[in-house]
Amino acid sequence: MEYQNWIAMIRRCYDERRKNTYSSYYEICEVCSEWHNFQVFGQWYEQNFYQVGIERMHIDKDILYPGNKIYCPDTCLLVPQRINMLFLNKPNKRGLPNGIRKAYGKYLAKYNNEELGSYKALEAAYNMYATKKEENIKQIADEYKELIPEKLYFALYNYKVKIENDKNYVA
Protein backbone atom coordinates (compact mmCIF):
# COMPACT_ATOMS: atom_id res chain seq x y z
CA MET A 1 0.00 0.00 0.00
CA GLU A 2 2.82 2.40 0.86
CA TYR A 3 4.46 1.84 -2.49
CA GLN A 4 1.26 2.46 -4.48
CA ASN A 5 0.70 5.77 -2.67
CA TRP A 6 4.33 6.79 -3.07
CA ILE A 7 4.53 6.01 -6.80
CA ALA A 8 1.17 7.73 -7.46
CA MET A 9 2.44 10.87 -5.68
CA ILE A 10 5.70 10.85 -7.68
CA ARG A 11 3.86 10.31 -10.96
CA ARG A 12 1.36 13.13 -10.32
CA CYS A 13 4.20 15.57 -9.85
CA TYR A 14 6.87 14.39 -12.29
CA ASP A 15 5.69 11.87 -14.90
CA GLU A 16 5.43 13.70 -18.22
CA ARG A 17 3.21 10.94 -19.63
CA ARG A 18 0.58 11.89 -17.03
CA LYS A 19 0.78 15.68 -17.39
CA ASN A 20 -2.65 15.85 -19.05
CA THR A 21 -4.26 13.57 -16.45
CA TYR A 22 -2.74 15.53 -13.55
CA SER A 23 -2.49 18.99 -15.08
CA SER A 24 -2.98 20.69 -11.72
CA TYR A 25 -0.04 18.73 -10.25
CA TYR A 26 2.50 18.17 -13.01
CA GLU A 27 5.34 20.71 -12.67
CA ILE A 28 3.18 22.65 -10.18
CA CYS A 29 3.48 20.42 -7.13
CA GLU A 30 6.61 18.73 -5.83
CA VAL A 31 7.73 16.04 -3.45
CA CYS A 32 10.30 17.01 -0.81
CA SER A 33 13.77 15.59 -1.48
CA GLU A 34 13.68 13.20 1.49
CA TRP A 35 10.52 11.56 0.13
CA HIS A 36 12.20 10.82 -3.19
CA ASN A 37 13.60 7.90 -1.19
CA PHE A 38 10.82 5.31 -0.89
CA GLN A 39 12.14 3.91 2.40
CA VAL A 40 11.92 7.32 4.08
CA PHE A 41 8.38 7.84 2.78
CA GLY A 42 7.45 4.28 3.79
CA GLN A 43 8.59 4.89 7.34
CA TRP A 44 6.43 8.04 7.57
CA TYR A 45 3.51 6.14 6.05
CA GLU A 46 3.76 3.29 8.56
CA GLN A 47 3.96 5.73 11.50
CA ASN A 48 0.86 7.61 10.30
CA PHE A 49 -1.26 4.78 8.92
CA TYR A 50 -4.67 3.95 10.37
CA GLN A 51 -7.64 2.18 8.83
CA VAL A 52 -11.25 3.33 8.61
CA GLY A 53 -13.40 0.37 7.65
CA ILE A 54 -12.61 -0.66 4.09
CA GLU A 55 -11.97 2.88 2.84
CA ARG A 56 -8.89 3.50 0.77
CA MET A 57 -6.44 5.85 2.45
CA HIS A 58 -5.15 8.86 0.48
CA ILE A 59 -2.16 11.06 1.11
CA ASP A 60 -3.24 14.70 1.27
CA LYS A 61 -0.97 17.73 1.11
CA ASP A 62 -3.35 20.65 1.49
CA ILE A 63 -5.99 20.01 4.16
CA LEU A 64 -3.60 21.31 6.81
CA TYR A 65 -2.29 24.07 4.56
CA PRO A 66 -4.76 25.01 1.81
CA GLY A 67 -3.00 25.82 -1.43
CA ASN A 68 0.14 23.91 -0.40
CA LYS A 69 2.12 22.52 -3.34
CA ILE A 70 4.71 20.37 -1.53
CA TYR A 71 4.32 16.80 -0.36
CA CYS A 72 6.37 16.42 2.82
CA PRO A 73 6.05 15.02 6.36
CA ASP A 74 5.08 18.37 7.88
CA THR A 75 2.26 19.14 5.45
CA CYS A 76 0.77 15.72 4.66
CA LEU A 77 -1.85 13.56 6.30
CA LEU A 78 -3.34 10.19 5.52
CA VAL A 79 -7.08 10.59 5.07
CA PRO A 80 -9.96 8.27 4.21
CA GLN A 81 -11.06 8.54 0.59
CA ARG A 82 -14.48 10.01 1.46
CA ILE A 83 -12.84 12.87 3.34
CA ASN A 84 -10.28 13.49 0.62
CA MET A 85 -13.04 13.71 -1.99
CA LEU A 86 -14.51 16.68 -0.09
CA PHE A 87 -11.50 18.70 -1.23
CA LEU A 88 -11.58 17.91 -4.92
CA ASN A 89 -10.60 21.07 -6.71
CA LYS A 90 -10.66 20.20 -10.38
CA PRO A 91 -9.87 22.68 -13.09
CA ASN A 92 -12.87 23.41 -15.30
CA LYS A 93 -13.40 25.10 -18.64
CA ARG A 94 -16.00 27.61 -17.38
CA GLY A 95 -13.38 29.97 -15.98
CA LEU A 96 -15.36 30.20 -12.74
CA PRO A 97 -14.65 28.69 -9.32
CA ASN A 98 -16.08 25.28 -8.55
CA GLY A 99 -19.71 25.48 -7.47
CA ILE A 100 -20.38 28.62 -9.51
CA ARG A 101 -21.87 29.12 -12.95
CA LYS A 102 -23.14 32.17 -14.75
CA ALA A 103 -26.59 32.60 -16.31
CA TYR A 104 -28.65 35.63 -17.25
CA GLY A 105 -25.95 37.97 -15.96
CA LYS A 106 -25.93 36.46 -12.46
CA TYR A 107 -23.73 34.00 -10.62
CA LEU A 108 -25.47 30.83 -9.51
CA ALA A 109 -24.14 28.94 -6.50
CA LYS A 110 -24.61 25.18 -6.13
CA TYR A 111 -23.21 22.61 -3.71
CA ASN A 112 -23.92 18.88 -3.77
CA ASN A 113 -26.79 19.33 -6.21
CA GLU A 114 -28.41 21.93 -3.94
CA GLU A 115 -29.13 25.26 -5.62
CA LEU A 116 -28.00 28.03 -3.27
CA GLY A 117 -29.32 31.06 -5.12
CA SER A 118 -28.25 33.63 -7.68
CA TYR A 119 -26.11 36.67 -6.97
CA LYS A 120 -24.95 39.79 -8.76
CA ALA A 121 -21.38 39.40 -7.53
CA LEU A 122 -19.13 36.36 -7.92
CA GLU A 123 -17.82 36.78 -4.37
CA ALA A 124 -21.34 36.67 -2.89
CA ALA A 125 -22.15 33.47 -4.77
CA TYR A 126 -18.85 31.91 -3.74
CA ASN A 127 -19.40 32.89 -0.10
CA MET A 128 -22.68 30.98 -0.12
CA TYR A 129 -20.99 27.98 -1.73
CA ALA A 130 -18.11 28.17 0.79
CA THR A 131 -20.48 28.35 3.76
CA LYS A 132 -22.37 25.27 2.60
CA LYS A 133 -19.18 23.34 1.87
CA GLU A 134 -17.69 24.20 5.28
CA GLU A 135 -20.90 22.99 6.97
CA ASN A 136 -20.62 19.70 5.06
CA ILE A 137 -16.95 19.28 5.99
CA LYS A 138 -17.79 19.78 9.68
CA GLN A 139 -20.67 17.31 9.48
CA ILE A 140 -18.42 14.64 8.00
CA ALA A 141 -15.64 15.48 10.49
CA ASP A 142 -18.14 14.77 13.27
CA GLU A 143 -19.11 11.45 11.64
CA TYR A 144 -15.43 10.41 11.60
CA LYS A 145 -14.39 11.98 14.92
CA GLU A 146 -13.71 8.69 16.71
CA LEU A 147 -12.03 7.14 13.67
CA ILE A 148 -9.48 9.72 12.52
CA PRO A 149 -6.48 11.36 14.19
CA GLU A 150 -7.25 14.45 16.24
CA LYS A 151 -4.96 16.53 14.01
CA LEU A 152 -7.13 15.71 10.98
CA TYR A 153 -10.38 16.27 12.87
CA PHE A 154 -9.35 19.77 13.96
CA ALA A 155 -8.00 20.60 10.50
CA LEU A 156 -11.38 19.66 9.02
CA TYR A 157 -13.32 21.55 11.64
CA ASN A 158 -11.28 24.71 11.16
CA TYR A 159 -11.00 24.50 7.36
CA LYS A 160 -11.94 27.67 5.49
CA VAL A 161 -13.03 27.44 1.85
CA LYS A 162 -11.42 30.42 0.13
CA ILE A 163 -11.92 31.57 -3.42
CA GLU A 164 -8.20 32.20 -3.91
CA ASN A 165 -7.50 28.48 -3.35
CA ASP A 166 -9.83 27.44 -6.17
CA LYS A 167 -7.83 26.30 -9.20
CA ASN A 168 -10.22 28.13 -11.51
CA TYR A 169 -10.27 31.51 -9.83
CA VAL A 170 -8.44 34.34 -11.53
CA ALA A 171 -8.32 37.59 -9.55
N, C-alpha and C positions, 0 to 999 in steps of 0.2 A: 504494500500500500504506500509506504514512504516513497519508493522509487517512482511509482506512477504519478504521485503528486509532484515530486521533484522534477521529473522530465517534462511534465505538462507546464510547469512554471517556466522552466528554461526555454521550452519551445515557444510559448506565448511571447516571450520577450526577445528572442534571438533567432528563431528559425525563419529564414527568408521565405521558405516554401509555405509558411502559414501566415504571412503578413496580411493577406486579404481576409483570412478567417479571424485573425486577432488584430485588426487594424488599430484598435485603441490601446494595444499593448506594444506591438512590434516597434522597436526603436523609440518608444515613449517611456516604457517602464523598464526597470533593470533589477537584477538580482545582485545583492551585495557579494563582494568577492569571496567571503568565507563560505557562502552557500553555493559557490561554484563547485565546491567539494561535496560530493554526495554524502560522505560519512559525517561531515559536520552537520549538514541539513538533517540527516537521518537521526542523529542524536537529539537535535532540537525537537524533531517530530515525535520521537518516542517519549520525551519528557513532557510534551504538551498534549499527547493523544488522549482522547476519551471517546466513548461510544454512546450515541443516543439511538436506541432501538436499532433499526436496520438502515438508518440514514447514512448516506455517503458523507464523509467529512471533506470539507474544502479548506484550502489555505486562503486566507483573506488578508490583504495588505492595507485596506483603507477604511475598515470600520472604526478602528481606534483613531486614525488620522485621515479624515476625509480628504480626498484629492492626492493622497500619498502615491508616489510612483516607484517606490523601492521596496522590494521583498527583502526583509531582514528580520532577525530575531526580535528586535525591539518594536517593530511595527506590525508583525503578523500574528494572527490567531488561527487556530483550527475551529471551524464552525460547521454545524450541521447544514446540509444542502438547503433545507427550507429557509433557514435564516439567511444564508448567503444570497439566495434568490431575491430576497427583499431589496437588495442593493444593486440589482442589475441596472446598469446605466449604459444602455446601448446607443451607439450613434444612430441617428435617423436621417432621412433625406428631407424632412420638413423644414429643417433649420430652426426648429423650436425645441425648447426643453421637453424632456419626457413628461407625459401627462397633459400636455398643452397642444391644442390645435387652433387654427384660426378659421372663422367662418363669419360672413356678413360683417366684417370689420371689427369683430370682437374676438377675444381670446377665451376659448372654452377649456375648462379644467375637468379632468376625469382621473379617477383613481380606482383601480380594481373594478372596472366596468360601472362604477357609480359616477353619474354626471354631477359635477360640483358647482355648476353655474357658468355664466358668461360674464366677462369683465372687459372694460375698456382698456385697461393696462395689463401688459404681460406680467408685471410683478405681482399685481393683485391676484391674477389667476394662479400664478405659481405659488403664492403664499397659501392659497386654499388647498392646492395639491399637496404642498409640503406639510401642512397641518394634518391632513388626512393620513398621509404616509407615516408621519411621526406617531400618530395614534395607533396605527396598525403595527408598527415596529414595537411599541411598548406592550401592546396586547400579546404579541407573539413572545416577547421577552418574558412576560409573566407566565405564559404557558410552559416555557422552558426553564424557568428559574431554578428548579431543583435538579436540572439535568446538565446545565452548562456551567463553566467556570464563572466565578463572581466577576472577574475582570470583563468578560464578554457581556454578562448581564448588565453591568453598569454602563458599559460602552453603548449598548443598545438603548438603554433607558435615557441616556443623555444625548443621543444622536440628534443632530440638527440637519435637516434637509435644506441645503442652500443652493440657490440657482447657479452660483459660480462654480459649483462642483459638477454640474450637469455637462456631459460631454458635448451637448448640442448648443449650449448657450454661448452666444457671442455678445460681449458687452458693447 
